[in-house]
Structure formats: C-alpha cells, structure tokens
C-alpha cells in the first residue's frame, strides 16, 4: 500500500503485488479530479479577490477616498451619521422643551413644576 500528500490517498496493491482493478483506479481518479476542481475553484476565487483588492489600492492611491469600502469604515461612517442625527434630534427636543417651559410660565408663573434648567423638573413635594 502506498500513500501520498496530506490526504491518505491509497493505491490498492496488496502483498502479492496485485494490480489495482479498473474500478479502484476510477474511484481514485474521481477523487483526484474532485480535489483538482476544488483547488482550481479556490485559486480562481483568490485571484478574483486579489484583482478586486488591487483595483481598490489603485483607487486609494489615486486619492479616491470613497474606494475604501472596509467593513470598519462603513460601520464608523454609519455611526457618525447616526450620531449627527441624534444630535439634531436632541437640539430639536431641547428647543421644544424650552417652548413648553415658556408657555407654562406664561400661563402659571407660580408653578412649582417648572424649572429654568433643562432636564431638571422639580418634585412636587
């Protein structure tokens, strides 16, 4: 029995030096063909990835900042946009609160519940 490679591919030859049968050779050939196909597919995928990365590097080197499509950059940009939206919403809500406080003071200047400091409502005790 002989073995080769990291897989234990076995060519069947017993102690009497018997030749492998046609069926055994076909099975071994099929296994080798599948391995070859897998390696070729993997190689094509790697080559495709390398070409995409090379194009990205060329675009980055030419000054195209939009070419950086890394996941971390996308997450950072999304978070930055969300933070800006939340800041705008916070400013709007603070303005609305100021308007409510102003109206309340106009209607009832002696109210114990109105605070001039935003976010610090007084407890009615």
C-alpha positions as CSV (number, residue, x, y, z in Angstrom):
1,X,0.0,0.0,0.0
2,X,1.3,3.5,-0.9
3,X,0.3,6.9,0.4
4,X,1.0,10.4,-0.8
5,X,0.2,14.0,0.1
6,X,-1.6,15.3,3.2
7,X,-4.6,13.1,2.4
8,X,-4.1,9.5,2.7
9,X,-4.7,8.6,-0.9
10,X,-4.2,4.9,-1.2
11,X,-3.4,2.9,-4.3
12,X,-4.5,-0.6,-3.6
13,X,-1.7,-3.0,-4.0
14,X,-1.7,-6.0,-1.7
15,X,1.3,-8.0,-0.5
16,X,1.1,-10.3,-3.6
17,X,1.7,-7.2,-5.9
18,X,-1.7,-7.4,-7.3
19,X,-2.6,-4.7,-9.8
20,X,-5.5,-2.3,-8.9
21,X,-8.7,-3.0,-10.6
22,X,-10.2,-0.6,-13.1
23,X,-13.0,0.3,-10.6
24,X,-10.4,1.1,-7.9
25,X,-8.4,3.3,-10.4
26,X,-11.6,5.1,-11.5
27,X,-12.5,5.9,-7.9
28,X,-9.0,7.2,-7.2
29,X,-9.2,9.2,-10.5
30,X,-12.6,10.7,-9.5
31,X,-11.2,11.6,-6.1
32,X,-8.2,13.3,-7.7
33,X,-10.4,15.1,-10.2
34,X,-12.6,16.5,-7.4
35,X,-9.6,17.6,-5.5
36,X,-8.2,19.3,-8.6
37,X,-11.6,21.0,-9.3
38,X,-11.7,22.3,-5.7
39,X,-8.2,23.7,-5.9
40,X,-8.9,25.3,-9.3
41,X,-12.1,26.9,-7.9
42,X,-10.3,28.1,-4.8
43,X,-7.5,29.6,-6.9
44,X,-10.0,31.4,-9.2
45,X,-11.7,32.9,-6.2
46,X,-8.4,34.0,-4.7
47,X,-7.3,35.6,-8.0
48,X,-10.7,37.4,-8.2
49,X,-10.2,38.7,-4.7
50,X,-6.7,39.9,-5.4
51,X,-7.8,41.7,-8.5
52,X,-10.5,43.5,-6.5
53,X,-8.0,44.4,-3.8
54,X,-5.5,45.7,-6.4
55,X,-8.2,47.9,-8.0
56,X,-9.1,49.2,-4.6
57,X,-5.5,50.0,-3.7
58,X,-5.0,51.8,-7.1
59,X,-8.1,53.8,-6.4
60,X,-7.0,54.7,-2.9
61,X,-3.5,55.7,-4.1
62,X,-5.1,58.0,-6.8
63,X,-6.8,59.9,-4.0
64,X,-10.3,58.4,-4.2
65,X,-11.3,58.2,-0.5
66,X,-14.6,56.6,-1.5
67,X,-12.8,53.5,-2.6
68,X,-12.1,52.4,1.0
69,X,-15.0,50.0,1.5
70,X,-13.8,48.2,4.5
71,X,-16.4,47.0,7.0
72,X,-14.9,49.0,9.8
73,X,-15.0,52.2,7.8
74,X,-18.6,51.6,6.8
75,X,-19.6,51.0,10.4
76,X,-17.7,54.1,11.5
77,X,-19.4,56.2,8.8
78,X,-22.8,54.8,9.7
79,X,-22.3,55.5,13.4
80,X,-21.1,59.0,12.6
81,X,-24.2,59.7,10.6
82,X,-26.4,58.3,13.3
83,X,-24.7,60.5,16.0
84,X,-25.3,63.6,13.8
85,X,-29.0,62.7,13.5
86,X,-29.3,62.1,17.2
87,X,-27.6,65.5,18.0
88,X,-30.0,67.2,15.7
89,X,-32.9,65.4,17.4
90,X,-31.6,66.4,20.8
91,X,-31.3,70.1,19.8
92,X,-34.9,70.0,18.5
93,X,-36.2,68.3,21.7
94,X,-34.4,70.9,23.8
95,X,-35.9,73.7,21.8
96,X,-39.4,72.1,22.2
97,X,-38.9,71.8,25.9
98,X,-37.9,75.4,26.1
99,X,-41.1,76.3,24.3
100,X,-43.2,74.3,26.7
101,X,-41.5,75.8,29.7
102,X,-42.0,79.3,28.3
103,X,-45.7,78.6,27.7
104,X,-46.1,77.1,31.2
105,X,-44.5,80.2,32.8
106,X,-46.8,82.5,30.8
107,X,-49.9,80.5,31.9
108,X,-48.9,79.9,35.5
109,X,-45.9,81.9,36.8
110,X,-46.2,80.4,40.3
111,X,-46.0,76.8,39.2
112,X,-43.7,74.6,41.3
113,X,-43.1,72.2,38.5
114,X,-41.3,74.5,36.1
115,X,-37.5,74.6,36.2
116,X,-35.4,77.0,34.2
117,X,-32.7,74.3,33.9
118,X,-33.5,71.9,31.1
119,X,-33.9,68.3,32.3
120,X,-34.3,69.3,36.0
121,X,-38.0,69.2,36.7
122,X,-38.8,69.8,40.4
123,X,-40.5,67.2,42.5
124,X,-44.0,68.4,43.7
125,X,-43.4,67.7,47.5
